Amino acid sequence: MNTEYFIARRVAIKSERTFSKLIVRIAIAGVMLSLAVMMLSVAIIKGFKTEIQEKVRGFVGDVRIFKLDLNNSFELAPFVPNSKTLSDLKNNKDIAYFQPYATKPAIISANDEVEGINFKGIDRNFNWDYISKHLVSGRIINFADSAKATREILISSFTANRLKLKTGDNFIMYFVQNPPRKRPFKIVGIYNVGVEEIDKSFVLGDINIIRRLNNWQADEIGGIEIKLKDFARLGPASDKIYSTMEINLKSESVREYFPNIFTWLSLLDVNTRVLLILMMIVGVINMITALLIMILERTNMIGMLKAFGMTDYSIIKIFLYNALYLVGIGLVLGNILGLGLGLIQQYTHFFKLNQSSYYLSYVPVEIHLTDVILLNVATVVICFTVLVLPSLLVSRISPLKAIRFK
């Protein structure tokens, strides 16, 4: 029988000391809350990053290719991708799909209101999976006749509210060129991505509108949007795409296209590290305090055990067993609290956010088993390592003085 473990268990379970019971409960609560807060912090930050990344890359792609020139306007210069470029993109194992597009600045006039936007031209091969998930009303554009430019258009809910428009309404759009040219459009759908930089800036329409306004050839495009299979490989995949392109083309990743958003997301990682450190310190301090109080209240017991011949190492093991037992209870309760709140939020979206400030209407949660395991292991290892120091106080207690201690 493990004598140290037996005594530690009796001390932990059968203890009748009121003050130490209170301190022990506070220590357990400290470990529980620390683990739950750390778990929720990691899950929320990962949820934020994933949701916002998906919003941005779903609309503009992961990498975009366009003509290399000195043009800094929103209107991209036309080019015709050669067969080698298209073949390289099709054979690239990192690419899920790619699609042509073009952009042209314009002004919408409706209900005595005007709004400046970017007309994003797409064709019938456009991947609608992402936009379909964010449709507030209506449907996607119907490219029934590829040879004829359709007047159907999708606008954001932000633009629709500003101009007092709804699905089925018609309006006039003035395209910025010399001289300006106007075209009528019909709203067939309204979407809400939730990213202000996108919702304020873009509408979706037929790329043939731009081709005819700019007198482009039928196969000329403004750029190519590329969606990757794994966003984690954005860096190497973007470099590989750039290395195989024509000399007159350039590429740009979504991180370069929206630097402000991704800089903000990277700062969230720093906040998470600071919060993890603070919560770990809180839990450790609580456990050290509880262990010191247990040692001081058990001074008579320590003296008796030493008088009976028990070594300092064995007595230290008693208190470490006791401390780890309390840490274990705190971990179990912390996992129940953290995972419980996380799963409730993940499936109910109970806690809401201001979408205009955070890009999301609810607090996102993304729980990974590896994160949960690592947080639990780290808590146990750090607590055990730190608790060794106060437990060494046992070796400084004299048996004679301890027996007389009251």
QUIURNOR-V115169 format. One record per residue. N is the residue number from 1. RES is the residue in three letters. PSI is psi in whole degrees, -180 to 180 (none if undefined). NEAR is the number of other ideal C-beta (glycine too) atoms within 12 Angstrom. Layout:
n->N res->RES psi->PSI near->NEAR
n->N res->RES psi->PSI near->NEAR
//
This chain:
n->1 res->MET psi->140 near->7
n->2 res->ASN psi->102 near->12
n->3 res->THR psi->-44 near->19
n->4 res->GLU psi->-43 near->27
n->5 res->TYR psi->-39 near->20
n->6 res->PHE psi->-47 near->18
n->7 res->ILE psi->-42 near->30
n->8 res->ALA psi->-40 near->32
n->9 res->ARG psi->-41 near->20
n->10 res->ARG psi->-39 near->19
n->11 res->VAL psi->-40 near->33
n->12 res->ALA psi->-39 near->32
n->13 res->ILE psi->-41 near->17
n->14 res->LYS psi->5 near->13
n->15 res->SER psi->135 near->27
n->16 res->GLU psi->10 near->11
n->17 res->ARG psi->118 near->19
n->18 res->THR psi->-45 near->12
n->19 res->PHE psi->-46 near->16
n->20 res->SER psi->-33 near->26
n->21 res->LYS psi->-43 near->22
n->22 res->LEU psi->-45 near->18
n->23 res->ILE psi->-40 near->27
n->24 res->VAL psi->-42 near->34
n->25 res->ARG psi->-38 near->22
n->26 res->ILE psi->-41 near->24
n->27 res->ALA psi->-43 near->38
n->28 res->ILE psi->-44 near->32
n->29 res->ALA psi->-37 near->25
n->30 res->GLY psi->-45 near->35
n->31 res->VAL psi->-43 near->47
n->32 res->MET psi->-51 near->34
n->33 res->LEU psi->-39 near->28
n->34 res->SER psi->-48 near->40
n->35 res->LEU psi->-42 near->45
n->36 res->ALA psi->-43 near->34
n->37 res->VAL psi->-43 near->30
n->38 res->MET psi->-42 near->40
n->39 res->MET psi->-45 near->42
n->40 res->LEU psi->-36 near->39
n->41 res->SER psi->-49 near->35
n->42 res->VAL psi->-43 near->36
n->43 res->ALA psi->-40 near->34
n->44 res->ILE psi->-43 near->34
n->45 res->ILE psi->-44 near->34
n->46 res->LYS psi->-37 near->28
n->47 res->GLY psi->-43 near->34
n->48 res->PHE psi->-51 near->32
n->49 res->LYS psi->-44 near->31
n->50 res->THR psi->-47 near->26
n->51 res->GLU psi->-45 near->32
n->52 res->ILE psi->-40 near->37
n->53 res->GLN psi->-43 near->34
n->54 res->GLU psi->-37 near->29
n->55 res->LYS psi->-48 near->35
n->56 res->VAL psi->-50 near->37
n->57 res->ARG psi->-23 near->35
n->58 res->GLY psi->-29 near->30
n->59 res->PHE psi->-40 near->43
n->60 res->VAL psi->-3 near->40
n->61 res->GLY psi->177 near->40
n->62 res->ASP psi->-37 near->40
n->63 res->VAL psi->139 near->42
n->64 res->ARG psi->142 near->39
n->65 res->ILE psi->134 near->37
n->66 res->PHE psi->174 near->36
n->67 res->LYS psi->140 near->28
n->68 res->LEU psi->110 near->19
n->69 res->ASP psi->-174 near->16
n->70 res->LEU psi->12 near->8
n->71 res->ASN psi->119 near->17
n->72 res->ASN psi->8 near->9
n->73 res->SER psi->173 near->16
n->74 res->PHE psi->-18 near->25
n->75 res->GLU psi->116 near->28
n->76 res->LEU psi->144 near->37
n->77 res->ALA psi->146 near->27
n->78 res->PRO psi->153 near->31
n->79 res->PHE psi->162 near->29
n->80 res->VAL psi->111 near->22
n->81 res->PRO psi->134 near->30
n->82 res->ASN psi->171 near->17
n->83 res->SER psi->-33 near->12
n->84 res->LYS psi->-43 near->15
n->85 res->THR psi->-47 near->28
n->86 res->LEU psi->-38 near->24
n->87 res->SER psi->-42 near->13
n->88 res->ASP psi->-39 near->27
n->89 res->LEU psi->-40 near->35
n->90 res->LYS psi->-34 near->19
n->91 res->ASN psi->-4 near->15
n->92 res->ASN psi->118 near->30
n->93 res->LYS psi->-16 near->16
n->94 res->ASP psi->-16 near->29
n->95 res->ILE psi->128 near->30
n->96 res->ALA psi->-46 near->26
n->97 res->TYR psi->166 near->24
n->98 res->PHE psi->156 near->35
n->99 res->GLN psi->146 near->33
n->100 res->PRO psi->157 near->40
n->101 res->TYR psi->172 near->37
n->102 res->ALA psi->157 near->41
n->103 res->THR psi->151 near->38
n->104 res->LYS psi->129 near->39
n->105 res->PRO psi->146 near->27
n->106 res->ALA psi->172 near->38
n->107 res->ILE psi->128 near->27
n->108 res->ILE psi->133 near->38
n->109 res->SER psi->119 near->24
n->110 res->ALA psi->139 near->29
n->111 res->ASN psi->43 near->18
n->112 res->ASP psi->22 near->9
n->113 res->GLU psi->153 near->18
n->114 res->VAL psi->149 near->18
n->115 res->GLU psi->127 near->32
n->116 res->GLY psi->133 near->24
n->117 res->ILE psi->176 near->38
n->118 res->ASN psi->122 near->37
n->119 res->PHE psi->115 near->42
n->120 res->LYS psi->113 near->43
n->121 res->GLY psi->131 near->44
n->122 res->ILE psi->170 near->40
n->123 res->ASP psi->-172 near->33
n->124 res->ARG psi->-15 near->24
n->125 res->ASN psi->5 near->17
n->126 res->PHE psi->138 near->31
n->127 res->ASN psi->113 near->24
n->128 res->TRP psi->4 near->26
n->129 res->ASP psi->-46 near->17
n->130 res->TYR psi->-49 near->27
n->131 res->ILE psi->-38 near->33
n->132 res->SER psi->-35 near->19
n->133 res->LYS psi->-23 near->18
n->134 res->HIS psi->17 near->29
n->135 res->LEU psi->125 near->26
n->136 res->VAL psi->-39 near->26
n->137 res->SER psi->162 near->22
n->138 res->GLY psi->-153 near->29
n->139 res->ARG psi->178 near->21
n->140 res->ILE psi->170 near->29
n->141 res->ILE psi->139 near->36
n->142 res->ASN psi->108 near->21
n->143 res->PHE psi->68 near->25
n->144 res->ALA psi->-42 near->12
n->145 res->ASP psi->104 near->13
n->146 res->SER psi->-22 near->15
n->147 res->ALA psi->-17 near->14
n->148 res->LYS psi->132 near->16
n->149 res->ALA psi->126 near->28
n->150 res->THR psi->148 near->29
n->151 res->ARG psi->7 near->23
n->152 res->GLU psi->147 near->33
n->153 res->ILE psi->151 near->45
n->154 res->LEU psi->134 near->44
n->155 res->ILE psi->163 near->49
n->156 res->SER psi->159 near->39
n->157 res->SER psi->-31 near->32
n->158 res->PHE psi->-50 near->28
n->159 res->THR psi->-40 near->41
n->160 res->ALA psi->-42 near->34
n->161 res->ASN psi->-39 near->21
n->162 res->ARG psi->-38 near->20
n->163 res->LEU psi->3 near->31
n->164 res->LYS psi->48 near->17
n->165 res->LEU psi->161 near->35
n->166 res->LYS psi->171 near->23
n->167 res->THR psi->132 near->23
n->168 res->GLY psi->-13 near->18
n->169 res->ASP psi->154 near->25
n->170 res->ASN psi->150 near->22
n->171 res->PHE psi->171 near->33
n->172 res->ILE psi->135 near->26
n->173 res->MET psi->130 near->38
n->174 res->TYR psi->117 near->26
n->175 res->PHE psi->136 near->33
n->176 res->VAL psi->108 near->25
n->177 res->GLN psi->179 near->21
n->178 res->ASN psi->110 near->7
n->179 res->PRO psi->160 near->9
n->180 res->PRO psi->144 near->17
n->181 res->ARG psi->141 near->22
n->182 res->LYS psi->150 near->19
n->183 res->ARG psi->142 near->32
n->184 res->PRO psi->145 near->22
n->185 res->PHE psi->157 near->36
n->186 res->LYS psi->130 near->28
n->187 res->ILE psi->118 near->37
n->188 res->VAL psi->-13 near->31
n->189 res->GLY psi->152 near->34
n->190 res->ILE psi->128 near->32
n->191 res->TYR psi->162 near->39
n->192 res->ASN psi->97 near->32
n->193 res->VAL psi->-38 near->38
n->194 res->GLY psi->-3 near->34
n->195 res->VAL psi->116 near->36
n->196 res->GLU psi->-39 near->27
n->197 res->GLU psi->-28 near->27
n->198 res->ILE psi->-50 near->36
n->199 res->ASP psi->-35 near->34
n->200 res->LYS psi->-21 near->24
n->201 res->SER psi->-25 near->28
n->202 res->PHE psi->148 near->36
n->203 res->VAL psi->157 near->46
n->204 res->LEU psi->130 near->46
n->205 res->GLY psi->-170 near->44
n->206 res->ASP psi->131 near->38
n->207 res->ILE psi->-24 near->40
n->208 res->ASN psi->-24 near->33
n->209 res->ILE psi->-46 near->35
n->210 res->ILE psi->-41 near->40
n->211 res->ARG psi->-42 near->28
n->212 res->ARG psi->-39 near->24
n->213 res->LEU psi->-37 near->32
n->214 res->ASN psi->2 near->26
n->215 res->ASN psi->41 near->12
n->216 res->TRP psi->163 near->25
n->217 res->GLN psi->165 near->13
n->218 res->ALA psi->-24 near->17
n->219 res->ASP psi->6 near->18
n->220 res->GLU psi->143 near->26
n->221 res->ILE psi->167 near->38
n->222 res->GLY psi->-28 near->38
n->223 res->GLY psi->176 near->39
n->224 res->ILE psi->125 near->41
n->225 res->GLU psi->134 near->43
n->226 res->ILE psi->130 near->43
n->227 res->LYS psi->127 near->33
n->228 res->LEU psi->156 near->31
n->229 res->LYS psi->-37 near->18
n->230 res->ASP psi->113 near->16
n->231 res->PHE psi->-24 near->29
n->232 res->ALA psi->-21 near->14
n->233 res->ARG psi->24 near->21
n->234 res->LEU psi->-46 near->31
n->235 res->GLY psi->-63 near->20
n->236 res->PRO psi->-35 near->19
n->237 res->ALA psi->-41 near->31
n->238 res->SER psi->-41 near->31
n->239 res->ASP psi->-40 near->17
n->240 res->LYS psi->-41 near->24
n->241 res->ILE psi->-43 near->37
n->242 res->TYR psi->-38 near->26
n->243 res->SER psi->-21 near->15
n->244 res->THR psi->4 near->28
n->245 res->MET psi->164 near->32
n->246 res->GLU psi->156 near->25
n->247 res->ILE psi->-23 near->14
n->248 res->ASN psi->9 near->17
n->249 res->LEU psi->160 near->32
n->250 res->LYS psi->162 near->26
n->251 res->SER psi->158 near->34
n->252 res->GLU psi->129 near->29
n->253 res->SER psi->164 near->33
n->254 res->VAL psi->-27 near->36
n->255 res->ARG psi->-36 near->25
n->256 res->GLU psi->-29 near->22
n->257 res->TYR psi->-37 near->29
n->258 res->PHE psi->68 near->29
n->259 res->PRO psi->-35 near->16
n->260 res->ASN psi->-43 near->18
n->261 res->ILE psi->-46 near->31
n->262 res->PHE psi->-26 near->24
n->263 res->THR psi->-43 near->14
n->264 res->TRP psi->-42 near->25
n->265 res->LEU psi->-37 near->30
n->266 res->SER psi->-31 near->20
n->267 res->LEU psi->-26 near->17
n->268 res->LEU psi->-32 near->27
n->269 res->ASP psi->-40 near->20
n->270 res->VAL psi->-44 near->15
n->271 res->ASN psi->-38 near->20
n->272 res->THR psi->-44 near->29
n->273 res->ARG psi->-43 near->18
n->274 res->VAL psi->-44 near->17
n->275 res->LEU psi->-40 near->23
n->276 res->LEU psi->-44 near->29
n->277 res->ILE psi->-45 near->20
n->278 res->LEU psi->-44 near->19
n->279 res->MET psi->-36 near->33
n->280 res->MET psi->-39 near->31
n->281 res->ILE psi->-42 near->21
n->282 res->VAL psi->-47 near->29
n->283 res->GLY psi->-42 near->41
n->284 res->VAL psi->-44 near->35
n->285 res->ILE psi->-42 near->24
n->286 res->ASN psi->-43 near->35
n->287 res->MET psi->-39 near->48
n->288 res->ILE psi->-44 near->33
n->289 res->THR psi->-46 near->27
n->290 res->ALA psi->-42 near->41
n->291 res->LEU psi->-43 near->43
n->292 res->LEU psi->-43 near->28
n->293 res->ILE psi->-40 near->31
n->294 res->MET psi->-39 near->40
n->295 res->ILE psi->-45 near->37
n->296 res->LEU psi->-39 near->25
n->297 res->GLU psi->-20 near->28
n->298 res->ARG psi->25 near->33
n->299 res->THR psi->-42 near->29
n->300 res->ASN psi->-43 near->22
n->301 res->MET psi->-40 near->31
n->302 res->ILE psi->-43 near->37
n->303 res->GLY psi->-42 near->24
n->304 res->MET psi->-43 near->21
n->305 res->LEU psi->-39 near->31
n->306 res->LYS psi->-37 near->29
n->307 res->ALA psi->-31 near->19
n->308 res->PHE psi->-2 near->16
n->309 res->GLY psi->6 near->12
n->310 res->MET psi->138 near->22
n->311 res->THR psi->161 near->18
n->312 res->ASP psi->-39 near->23
n->313 res->TYR psi->-42 near->18
n->314 res->SER psi->-40 near->26
n->315 res->ILE psi->-39 near->39
n->316 res->ILE psi->-40 near->31
n->317 res->LYS psi->-35 near->27
n->318 res->ILE psi->-48 near->36
n->319 res->PHE psi->-30 near->46
n->320 res->LEU psi->-40 near->36
n->321 res->TYR psi->-45 near->31
n->322 res->ASN psi->-45 near->41
n->323 res->ALA psi->-43 near->43
n->324 res->LEU psi->-32 near->31
n->325 res->TYR psi->-43 near->35
n->326 res->LEU psi->-39 near->45
n->327 res->VAL psi->-39 near->42
n->328 res->GLY psi->-43 near->25
n->329 res->ILE psi->-43 near->27
n->330 res->GLY psi->-39 near->38
n->331 res->LEU psi->-43 near->37
n->332 res->VAL psi->-48 near->22
n->333 res->LEU psi->-37 near->25
n->334 res->GLY psi->-40 near->35
n->335 res->ASN psi->-42 near->30
n->336 res->ILE psi->-45 near->20
n->337 res->LEU psi->-50 near->26
n->338 res->GLY psi->-50 near->37
n->339 res->LEU psi->-36 near->29
n->340 res->GLY psi->-51 near->21
n->341 res->LEU psi->-39 near->27
n->342 res->GLY psi->-45 near->35
n->343 res->LEU psi->-37 near->21
n->344 res->ILE psi->-45 near->20
n->345 res->GLN psi->-36 near->25
n->346 res->GLN psi->-35 near->26
n->347 res->TYR psi->-17 near->13
n->348 res->THR psi->-21 near->15
n->349 res->HIS psi->44 near->17
n->350 res->PHE psi->-43 near->15
n->351 res->PHE psi->122 near->21
n->352 res->LYS psi->162 near->15
n->353 res->LEU psi->163 near->22
n->354 res->ASN psi->109 near->14
n->355 res->GLN psi->-32 near->23
n->356 res->SER psi->-24 near->18
n->357 res->SER psi->-35 near->13
n->358 res->TYR psi->2 near->26
n->359 res->TYR psi->-6 near->32
n->360 res->LEU psi->151 near->30
n->361 res->SER psi->-3 near->21
n->362 res->TYR psi->164 near->23
n->363 res->VAL psi->115 near->28
n->364 res->PRO psi->145 near->33
n->365 res->VAL psi->130 near->34
n->366 res->GLU psi->103 near->29
n->367 res->ILE psi->128 near->31
n->368 res->HIS psi->136 near->20
n->369 res->LEU psi->-38 near->14
n->370 res->THR psi->-38 near->14
n->371 res->ASP psi->-42 near->30
n->372 res->VAL psi->-46 near->29
n->373 res->ILE psi->-45 near->17
n->374 res->LEU psi->-41 near->19
n->375 res->LEU psi->-40 near->36
n->376 res->ASN psi->-46 near->29
n->377 res->VAL psi->-44 near->17
n->378 res->ALA psi->-41 near->27
n->379 res->THR psi->-45 near->43
n->380 res->VAL psi->-48 near->31
n->381 res->VAL psi->-48 near->19
n->382 res->ILE psi->-44 near->29
n->383 res->CYS psi->-45 near->41
n->384 res->PHE psi->-43 near->27
n->385 res->THR psi->-43 near->21
n->386 res->VAL psi->-35 near->27
n->387 res->LEU psi->-14 near->39
n->388 res->VAL psi->-36 near->25
n->389 res->LEU psi->-54 near->22
n->390 res->PRO psi->-27 near->28
n->391 res->SER psi->-21 near->38
n->392 res->LEU psi->-12 near->20
n->393 res->LEU psi->-24 near->25
n->394 res->VAL psi->-39 near->37
n->395 res->SER psi->-18 near->21
n->396 res->ARG psi->-3 near->19
n->397 res->ILE psi->124 near->30
n->398 res->SER psi->134 near->17
n->399 res->PRO psi->-43 near->26
n->400 res->LEU psi->-47 near->15
n->401 res->LYS psi->-35 near->16
n->402 res->ALA psi->-39 near->26
n->403 res->ILE psi->-33 near->19
n->404 res->ARG psi->-13 near->14
n->405 res->PHE psi->134 near->19
n->406 res->LYS psi->none near->9
//
